[in-house]
Amino acid sequence: MVHWARAGCLWFVVLFGCDGAIGGAGDAGGSDPFSGPGANEVGATGAQVMARLNQTEYRNTVRDLLGTQLDPSANFPADDVSLGFDNIAQVLTVSPLQFELYEQAAQELAEEVLTTGIRDTIVFCDPNDQGCRDDVFRDLASRAWRRPATDEEVARLQGLVDVALNEGEGVEQGLELAIHGILLSPHFIYRPELDDDPSSTEPRALNDYELASRLSYFLWSSMPDDALFEAAANGALRDDAGLRAEVDRMLLDPKAQALVENFAGQWLRIRSLQDHVPDYAAFPEWDNALRDAMSQEAKLFFGEFLSGNAAMDEFLLTDFTFLNDRLAAHYGLPFDLGSQLQRVDLEETDPRFGFLTLGSLLTVTSTPIRTSPVKRGVWILEQLLCSEPPPPPPGVEGLPEDDMSSGSLREQLERHRADPTCASCHNLMDPLGLGLEHYDAIGSYRTEDSGFPIDASGQLIDGQSFTNAREMAALIQQDQRFDLCVVEKMFTYALGRPAATTEHPFIEAIAQAFAQSSSELPELIKLIVTSEPFRTRRGTMEETP
Amino acid sequence: MLGGAGALLSLPLFESLIGDTAYADDSFPARLICFYLPNGMHMAAWTPAQTGSNFELSPILQPLAPVKDQILVISGLSNTPAQPDGPGDHAGGTSGFLTAAHANKSETEIRLGISMDQVIANQIGDATRIPSMQIGIDGGGNSGGCDSGYGCAYSRNISWASETQPLSKTTSAQVVFNQIFEGTDPNATIEEQERRKLYRTSILDYVNDQAQAIQSKLGYTDRAKLDQYTTGIFELEQRLSKAALVCGATEEPSDTSDIVEKVRIMNDLMVLALQCDATRVITFMLGNAGSNRSYPFLGASGGHHNYSHHQGDPANHAALQAIDTWEVEQLSYLLQRMNEVPEGTGTLLQHSQVFFSCEIEDGDAHRHRNLPIILAGGCHGAYSTGRHIDYEPNKSTNGPPIANLFLTMMAAMGVNQSSFGDNSTGPLGQL
């Protein structure tokens, strides 16, 4: 990883427009927003909007709360995505339809709890006895709402039982109403962090249970388990050591696969593979087996980083990947493997060496018919360097689909860059994408495209040049923006919101500490969860009318 | 028919009633469907050569031949508020589709305007069990951004309850079906149904109390979030206070990933919802903004959005024309089904209006003027159908605002407003 002494003006690089017209180096110094509030300064933590469980979190939470096999969330409307993630609280709304589906889901789940083997785990005593019902409600509501239920809340649940009893029905019906109520409660649907003074912008420490929920939804996309609740109750999450120990424990749990599915699945676009349909005529070899193998490869690959078996300073330059027979053949690599993916060691001369050369990314950044160096370049800029190129001016078109009559793709793009309006941004994007031209639209290695020999050499905007994809990957790997970007993406996902301007010093500090560490992802996770923004919250001032 | 098997509708179809003798029956309510298509239209094969009532259907409009006398083809209207700040035409056009409002360019600060279907639902929604329905085909890509710095909410929703609340659509036929028939249980006695209602109301009261109890400990942003939840409670309570639907024989549809089958099922369900008067306002998205769906069964497997950036290439034009024609076939199917539903002396189609359009005009130029529009159904004689009207023959000029058409459409539903959206100037004439 980079040495942080050199990283002074990093944020300005990130925020520049293509030609440096936005902002400008001259702004650095006194008005530098990032040298403003220090890491511990009051007001630094950004405002947190109340999160509602997204579809994945709802599914996982009812699974872990009840042990149900049902997935009523399958029919929920898709969650709106922001910043590339589906857990951004600000844009997660509840429409009347969504509420109606919550109500149906709660009813379905309550019935299932009481009519299947689940019953004994939830109703663990004789519910004809009111004291037992108190215990049952207190236990279930406290877990469902992820903090101890109050006596008054438990009493109100007894009130729902009374509704059934007054109708001349049995306790069983009353239990159903109460469980339904617990699962439809705003304390279940949302993750409220309540403030005594909600208009205060002064950060306060989260309480133990709020912190436990933040941890579990970050690492597991689900509710805390008994051990985490216990840690919260014991105050074990109040110091760095306790938090770090809890992260270690939680990452060993199979539920941590949620970080692969949901964080990497979105950041690295592994999920997109499910929706991508390469053209059958152009790629008759594409099928579900190949798709699944690519998807598995990317997940297992990221898993090595998540488990600390590989460090982030080799993310783009690994000497391993995961293959089965099918994928090895697709990549043209001479491995004798079965249908299960296995970790394989790669040679220095192999054309596969790190995330950029994985079939999943190469495929989803292509069109169904051909590669798109622009899409690939934009992905690298946005997702690995957090350096968003300004989008094209209005009325600007893409390339025609399959028209190669006028030269190679590189030549077409070069003509495009001859136009100065296009050049300022495409000089940023195109070289990155063209560096990957040896990989076709479904990630096969090739030496020519439609008869034109591939030239994967190029020059980055800062003048550094490369002759092939491996050299390009090395340049990106060493780019300081990459270190910051990994932190920024994970921070955004961890908190379900973008970093506030006042939080950029935290991000820089985390990136710096991470670079000085072993660069293993578990350490980055620990740096994030022990940071002030993760452990504190603040309210928002009332909007002036 | 739904699921391919069995009769969905027990109401007999009196085809003989339909024809020249049919006229709108005022004892039936006015109804609205807004039908959204992504990626614009191949205009050269869309726009009829003639205007007035003697127009000939263009190649893409051919599937509408059976209902030609019940449609208006409208050219020349513009939606300038839909013009994004810089790029993002798909998001801008989609968010402006029914709002004629300008979207705030942001990933997280979502701010737009109320959509015209919701203005209508606010006024007439009380009359039915469901104030309005939002239906679609695609939930959303599994990952990746949406459009040029605009949060995905702008690309995936066309119904907006307020400036800040998009109404998410369902893409599940089962959910649509359950919405329509929710609470209908032919096996339950009246006493059982009443008890069920009491239970549900009690639970709603309980969670409403919980929501009220935390209001004072939430900041204003979070209170707005919780308002969405309590609105959900309120709407469900309203529904429970209304009688369950008794309408038609019913067979629950199954969800399918086959696009052709899925669109047909959704079309059938929209007809059913209107016919049963479960709702009077529906919006439907045949794809999300800038959809890159491939249509291998039309010989167009390259991705719709890719084709739409045609650059004048005849091969791309051919693919677009195939996709656009297929889309119009789906509209035609819907209109014909509506026309087969007798209502008094008229038909469901004669009592309804179906607005069909795209987020942009040409997919390559991303223009927000000369939008391709079909307005179908007479809506109780509000429109003199069977014509092509061109409001702005000069295609390089912005014609009248589409917000004016929305004012007229609202009036046809009995909702009279003097202005709508960002730039209305008054109801559109000549309709």
Chai-1 contact restraints between the chains, C-beta under 6 A:
chainA,res_idxA,chainB,res_idxB,connection_type,confidence,min_distance_angstrom,max_distance_angstrom,comment,restraint_id
A,V49,B,T221,contact,1.0,0.0,6.0,A-B,restraint_1
A,M50,B,D222,contact,1.0,0.0,6.0,A-B,restraint_2
A,M50,B,K225,contact,1.0,0.0,6.0,A-B,restraint_3
A,N75,B,S172,contact,1.0,0.0,6.0,A-B,restraint_4
A,N75,B,V175,contact,1.0,0.0,6.0,A-B,restraint_5
A,P77,B,S168,contact,1.0,0.0,6.0,A-B,restraint_6
A,P77,B,T170,contact,1.0,0.0,6.0,A-B,restraint_7
A,A78,B,G139,contact,1.0,0.0,6.0,A-B,restraint_8
A,A78,B,G140,contact,1.0,0.0,6.0,A-B,restraint_9
A,D80,B,C152,contact,1.0,0.0,6.0,A-B,restraint_10
A,D80,B,A153,contact,1.0,0.0,6.0,A-B,restraint_11
A,V81,B,C152,contact,1.0,0.0,6.0,A-B,restraint_12
A,S82,B,E107,contact,1.0,0.0,6.0,A-B,restraint_13
A,S82,B,T108,contact,1.0,0.0,6.0,A-B,restraint_14
A,S82,B,G151,contact,1.0,0.0,6.0,A-B,restraint_15
A,L83,B,E107,contact,1.0,0.0,6.0,A-B,restraint_16
A,G84,B,G145,contact,1.0,0.0,6.0,A-B,restraint_17
A,Q90,B,T108,contact,1.0,0.0,6.0,A-B,restraint_18
A,V91,B,I110,contact,1.0,0.0,6.0,A-B,restraint_19
A,V91,B,G151,contact,1.0,0.0,6.0,A-B,restraint_20
A,V91,B,A153,contact,1.0,0.0,6.0,A-B,restraint_21
A,T93,B,Q165,contact,1.0,0.0,6.0,A-B,restraint_22
A,T93,B,Q228,contact,1.0,0.0,6.0,A-B,restraint_23
A,V94,B,Q228,contact,1.0,0.0,6.0,A-B,restraint_24
A,V94,B,Y229,contact,1.0,0.0,6.0,A-B,restraint_25
A,V94,B,G232,contact,1.0,0.0,6.0,A-B,restraint_26
A,S95,B,L167,contact,1.0,0.0,6.0,A-B,restraint_27
A,S95,B,S168,contact,1.0,0.0,6.0,A-B,restraint_28
A,P96,B,G232,contact,1.0,0.0,6.0,A-B,restraint_29
A,P96,B,E235,contact,1.0,0.0,6.0,A-B,restraint_30
A,F99,B,G232,contact,1.0,0.0,6.0,A-B,restraint_31
A,E100,B,L236,contact,1.0,0.0,6.0,A-B,restraint_32
A,V163,B,S202,contact,1.0,0.0,6.0,A-B,restraint_33
A,E167,B,R195,contact,1.0,0.0,6.0,A-B,restraint_34
A,L177,B,Y199,contact,1.0,0.0,6.0,A-B,restraint_35
A,H180,B,I203,contact,1.0,0.0,6.0,A-B,restraint_36
A,G181,B,I203,contact,1.0,0.0,6.0,A-B,restraint_37
A,G181,B,Y206,contact,1.0,0.0,6.0,A-B,restraint_38
A,L184,B,V207,contact,1.0,0.0,6.0,A-B,restraint_39
A,S185,B,V207,contact,1.0,0.0,6.0,A-B,restraint_40
A,S185,B,Q210,contact,1.0,0.0,6.0,A-B,restraint_41
A,P186,B,Q210,contact,1.0,0.0,6.0,A-B,restraint_42
A,P186,B,A211,contact,1.0,0.0,6.0,A-B,restraint_43
A,P186,B,Y229,contact,1.0,0.0,6.0,A-B,restraint_44
A,P192,B,I214,contact,1.0,0.0,6.0,A-B,restraint_45
A,L194,B,K217,contact,1.0,0.0,6.0,A-B,restraint_46
A,D195,B,K217,contact,1.0,0.0,6.0,A-B,restraint_47
A,P198,B,L218,contact,1.0,0.0,6.0,A-B,restraint_48
A,P198,B,G219,contact,1.0,0.0,6.0,A-B,restraint_49
A,Q266,B,S143,contact,1.0,0.0,6.0,A-B,restraint_50
A,R269,B,S143,contact,1.0,0.0,6.0,A-B,restraint_51
A,R269,B,G144,contact,1.0,0.0,6.0,A-B,restraint_52
A,R271,B,N142,contact,1.0,0.0,6.0,A-B,restraint_53
A,R271,B,S143,contact,1.0,0.0,6.0,A-B,restraint_54
A,S272,B,N142,contact,1.0,0.0,6.0,A-B,restraint_55
A,S272,B,S143,contact,1.0,0.0,6.0,A-B,restraint_56
A,S272,B,G144,contact,1.0,0.0,6.0,A-B,restraint_57
A,Q274,B,N142,contact,1.0,0.0,6.0,A-B,restraint_58
A,D275,B,G141,contact,1.0,0.0,6.0,A-B,restraint_59
A,D275,B,N142,contact,1.0,0.0,6.0,A-B,restraint_60
A,V277,B,S294,contact,1.0,0.0,6.0,A-B,restraint_61
A,D279,B,S301,contact,1.0,0.0,6.0,A-B,restraint_62
A,T367,B,G303,contact,1.0,0.0,6.0,A-B,restraint_63
A,T367,B,N306,contact,1.0,0.0,6.0,A-B,restraint_64
A,P368,B,S294,contact,1.0,0.0,6.0,A-B,restraint_65
A,P368,B,G302,contact,1.0,0.0,6.0,A-B,restraint_66
A,P368,B,G303,contact,1.0,0.0,6.0,A-B,restraint_67
A,I369,B,G302,contact,1.0,0.0,6.0,A-B,restraint_68
A,P391,B,P87,contact,1.0,0.0,6.0,A-B,restraint_69
A,P391,B,S148,contact,1.0,0.0,6.0,A-B,restraint_70
A,P392,B,P87,contact,1.0,0.0,6.0,A-B,restraint_71
A,E397,B,H309,contact,1.0,0.0,6.0,A-B,restraint_72
A,E397,B,Q311,contact,1.0,0.0,6.0,A-B,restraint_73
A,E397,B,D364,contact,1.0,0.0,6.0,A-B,restraint_74
A,G398,B,H309,contact,1.0,0.0,6.0,A-B,restraint_75
A,P400,B,Q311,contact,1.0,0.0,6.0,A-B,restraint_76
A,P400,B,D313,contact,1.0,0.0,6.0,A-B,restraint_77
A,E401,B,G302,contact,1.0,0.0,6.0,A-B,restraint_78
A,E401,B,N306,contact,1.0,0.0,6.0,A-B,restraint_79
A,G539,B,G219,contact,1.0,0.0,6.0,A-B,restraint_80
A,T540,B,G219,contact,1.0,0.0,6.0,A-B,restraint_81
A,T540,B,T221,contact,1.0,0.0,6.0,A-B,restraint_82
A,E542,B,Y220,contact,1.0,0.0,6.0,A-B,restraint_83
A,E543,B,Y220,contact,1.0,0.0,6.0,A-B,restraint_84
